[in-house]
């Protein structure tokens, strides 16, 4: 049985699942769908066409689904889709998509969004990501799975961050970060592999393969995409293949210090 405060404002048409808790002074729009077991703390606001999955925890003063901060937005039918088991802390701001970006902002499962995190329009977030306090994602940013973004870090629009990557706190990221890598600084650049994260999830032999590929890609002084093509032709590691595929497909480029041959 759901527990909904009499002081919450829930518009007609909202779909509320079972065992949902909604605190005092919350606002829930008519187009909202809230999955079973989700809790929404007092003063949180859910706007627009927003779908929230099961067992999410949304804390006080979160603003979810308010219109995009995009001057081109003109009232189009857009939406925000949130998966299951996410933790969304205080004063976070999540925007839906825009017509130019496909109309959807999509968030996966088991993510942690700490206080004051902002997700711009058309953002796509994978699973098991952690965004620390005041991390700020501009429009069209994409994060893979198990990505960590440090606090106070802004990420430029259209940037893509691969699986198991990490961006250090107080960085400013304007280019793509390949999977398994770590970047930091202002402007952020690659500092090596995200070894701490990799050791939690990947076997040692696979990490050694990634170390070798990283050296050949970013420390050999050879043209980056030439190196990626050569490695792809010889490697048997699916992790290395994922890394090289990312390098070949990047549109914003990879931020690293290029060495002379």
Buried (B, 14 or more C-beta within 10 A) or exposed (E): EBEBBEEBEBEEEBEBBEBBBBBEBBBBBEBBBBBBBBBBBBBBBBBBBBBBBBBBBBBBBBBBBBBBBBEEBEEBEBBBBBBBBBBBBBBBBBBBBBBBBEBBBBBBBBBBBBBBBBBBBBBBBBBBBBBBBBBBBBBBBBBBBBBBBBBBBBBBBBBBBBBBBBBBBBBBBBBBBBBBBBBBBEEBBBBBBBBEBBEEBBEEEBBEBBBBBBEBBBBEEBEBBEBBEBBBEEBEBEBBBBBBBBBEEBEBEBBBEEEEE
